[in-house]
């Protein structure tokens, strides 16, 4: 794993623990807390202890600013202060099932929960993989890819297996963009367009939910930025966030339901790029799919870095300085 990836993982986990500390300090005098002692919490603590004191303080300030803002959006967190609030870090493997929420805040007495996806200096959506053993149609939409798709990609991934078995490095492969990246992206594009032509309603309904990693649930994304700012972005796809309490206490900061696309306009290669497709939809949504090798040595799969290029102009987010 590249050093930059290792560092990013450490910082991300450390920031998760800073959020737990911030939640505890902000809420422990308001209501009883149950911070779940699981392996995810221990890993986050270990990573937090690996970073220097200055970074810890910055993370804590950032997390505190972000959690304070979420409390202003979710009055049920502090309502009445009597029943127990459960706080837990989710294990990494839940993300494989589509749930990218890192922190869960739960009030079991009223069957209520919110999730927070915390990010350290990045806002990527997903890091999905492509291979001849992975059916992206089934994983993303619940619809199997065609036989033609696998017939197109199988020879390419079989060649990658040969490279892997011989211990080749990616930098040793000549014309990898023309021979590997572009043919795989072309096959992906053709299959995506085919699935959309046959199952438009299903593709539209499930695409954003999959790419945002909501797993059918609304959540908040909280991003720690380098410039002493924290960004809070609610993805209120189902309209379950930002509700008033049972005692009619309204949120201090309000926002509406996240507007979803209703049709796909185009999926095509980014201009002058051999590695990136760009998906344009209505209602302001645009997404890029950049394919890349995540390791120095050749593997039998390739990774997507999926980024949000465009979003509805009225999609709510809050920038908090600290």
SVG drawing of the C-alpha trace seen along z (x, -y; Angstrom):
<svg xmlns="http://www.w3.org/2000/svg" viewBox="-44 -30 53 47">
<polyline fill="none" stroke="black" stroke-width="0.4" points="0.0,0.0 1.4,-3.4 2.7,-5.6 0.2,-8.3 -2.7,-5.8 -1.3,-4.6 -1.1,-8.2 -4.6,-8.9 -6.0,-5.9 -4.2,-6.8 -5.5,-10.4 -9.0,-9.3 -9.2,-6.9 -7.6,-9.4 -10.3,-11.9 -13.0,-9.4 -11.7,-9.2 -11.5,-13.0 -15.2,-13.0 -15.9,-10.5 -14.0,-12.7 -15.9,-15.7 -19.3,-14.0 -18.5,-12.8 -17.3,-16.3 -20.3,-18.1 -23.0,-15.7 -21.9,-13.9 -23.4,-16.6 -26.6,-16.7 -27.6,-13.0 -26.2,-9.5 -23.9,-8.2 -23.1,-4.6 -19.9,-4.7 -19.6,-1.2 -16.2,0.3 -15.6,2.3 -12.6,3.1 -13.3,0.1 -13.0,-2.3 -9.7,-0.7 -8.3,-1.0 -9.3,-4.7 -7.7,-5.3 -4.5,-3.7 -4.4,-5.8 -5.2,-8.9 -2.2,-8.2 0.0,-7.9 -0.5,-11.5 1.3,-14.4 -0.2,-16.6 -0.7,-19.6 -2.7,-17.5 -4.7,-16.0 -5.7,-19.5 -6.7,-20.5 -8.7,-17.4 -10.5,-18.0 -11.3,-21.6 -12.6,-20.6 -14.7,-17.7 -16.1,-19.9 -17.2,-22.5 -18.8,-19.9 -20.6,-18.0 -21.9,-21.3 -23.4,-22.1 -25.0,-18.7 -26.6,-19.1 -28.1,-22.3 -29.5,-20.4 -30.7,-17.4 -32.4,-18.5 -33.3,-14.9 -29.7,-14.4 -30.2,-16.6 -34.0,-16.4 -35.0,-15.9 -31.7,-14.4 -33.0,-11.4 -32.7,-8.3 -29.3,-6.9 -27.6,-8.0 -25.6,-5.2 -22.4,-6.2 -20.5,-3.7 -17.9,-3.5 -18.9,-1.1 -16.4,1.6 -14.9,1.0 -16.5,4.0 -20.0,2.5 -18.8,0.1 -18.5,3.2 -22.3,3.5 -22.8,-0.1 -22.9,-1.8 -20.2,-4.5 -21.5,-5.9 -18.6,-5.9 -20.4,-7.1 -23.8,-6.0 -25.7,-8.1 -28.8,-6.1 -31.6,-6.6 -33.1,-3.2 -36.0,-4.4 -37.5,-6.3 -36.0,-4.0 -34.1,-7.0 -30.6,-7.2 -28.4,-9.3 -25.1,-8.4 -22.1,-10.5 -19.5,-9.9 -16.3,-11.6 -13.6,-12.5 -10.1,-14.0 -9.3,-16.4 -11.2,-14.6 -14.7,-14.3 -14.6,-11.2 -17.8,-9.3 -16.8,-5.6 -13.8,-3.5 -15.6,-0.7 -13.6,1.9 -13.9,3.5 -12.8,7.0 -14.0,10.1 -15.4,11.5 -17.3,8.4 -20.7,7.7 -21.1,3.9 -24.7,4.0 -25.7,6.5 -23.8,4.6 -24.9,1.1 -28.4,1.7 -29.4,5.3 -29.4,6.0 -26.9,8.5 -24.5,7.3 -24.8,8.9 -22.7,11.8 -21.3,9.5 -19.8,7.3 -17.8,10.1 -16.8,11.4 -15.3,7.9 -13.4,7.6 -12.3,11.2 -9.3,11.2 -8.0,8.0 -8.3,9.2 -6.8,12.6 -3.8,10.7 -3.6,8.8 -3.6,12.2 -0.6,13.2 1.2,10.0 0.4,10.5 1.6,14.1 4.9,13.0 5.3,10.2 5.1,7.3 4.8,3.7 2.3,1.3 5.1,-0.9 6.6,2.0 3.4,2.4 3.7,0.5 0.7,-1.2 -1.4,-0.3 -3.8,-3.1 -4.6,-2.0 -4.5,1.8 -6.1,1.9 -7.7,-1.3 -9.6,-2.5 -11.0,0.9 -12.3,1.6 -13.8,-1.9 -15.4,-1.5 -16.9,1.9 -18.2,0.3 -19.7,-2.6 -21.5,-0.4 -22.9,1.8 -23.9,-1.1 -25.8,-2.7 -27.4,0.7 -28.6,1.2 -30.0,-2.4 -31.8,-1.9 -33.6,1.2 -34.1,0.2 -34.2,-3.6 -36.3,-4.0 -34.3,-1.4 -30.9,-2.8 -31.9,-6.4 -33.4,-5.4 -30.4,-3.3 -27.4,-5.1 -27.2,-8.1 -28.0,-6.0 -25.1,-3.6 -22.6,-6.3 -23.3,-8.3 -22.9,-5.2 -26.2,-5.7 -27.3,-2.1 -30.9,-3.3 -30.4,-5.7 -29.9,-9.4 -26.7,-10.7 -24.3,-13.6 -20.9,-14.0 -18.4,-15.9 -15.2,-16.9 -12.1,-18.2 -10.4,-20.8 -6.9,-22.2 -7.9,-25.8 -9.4,-25.6 -12.8,-24.8 -15.2,-21.9 -17.9,-21.2 -21.2,-19.6 -23.2,-18.2 -26.5,-16.4 -27.6,-13.8 -31.3,-13.9 -32.4,-11.7 -35.4,-10.2 -36.2,-13.2 -35.5,-11.6 -32.9,-14.2 -33.5,-17.6 -36.7,-16.6 -38.2,-18.4 -38.5,-16.5 -41.6,-14.9 -41.8,-17.9 -41.9,-20.2 -38.4,-21.5 -37.3,-22.6 -33.8,-22.5 -31.8,-25.7 -30.4,-25.1 -32.9,-23.8 -32.7,-22.3 -34.9,-20.4 -34.9,-17.0 -32.0,-16.4 -33.3,-16.8 -32.5,-13.6 -31.9,-13.3 -34.7,-11.9 -32.7,-11.2 -29.2,-10.6 -28.1,-12.9 -24.7,-11.5 -21.8,-9.2 -18.7,-9.9 -14.9,-10.2 -13.6,-13.3 -11.9,-15.5 -8.3,-14.5 -8.5,-11.7 -7.8,-8.0 -8.8,-7.2 -11.9,-9.1 -15.6,-8.9 -18.0,-11.7 -21.7,-11.2 -24.1,-14.1 -27.6,-14.0 -30.4,-16.5 -31.1,-18.6 -27.4,-19.6 -25.8,-16.2 -22.5,-15.2 -20.1,-12.5 -16.6,-11.4 -15.4,-7.8 -11.5,-7.7 -10.0,-4.3 -6.6,-3.6 -4.3,-1.0 -4.2,-1.3 -0.9,0.6 2.6,0.6 2.3,4.3 -0.2,5.4 -3.5,6.8 -6.4,8.6 -8.8,5.6 -8.8,1.9 -10.2,-0.8 -12.6,-3.6 -12.1,-7.0 -15.6,-8.4 -16.0,-12.1 -19.0,-14.5 -18.4,-17.0 -21.7,-18.8 -24.6,-18.9 -28.0,-20.7 -27.5,-24.4 -29.8,-24.2 -28.0,-21.2 -27.5,-22.4 -24.1,-22.4 -22.6,-24.4 -19.0,-25.6 -17.9,-26.1 -14.7,-27.9 -12.7,-26.9"/>
</svg>
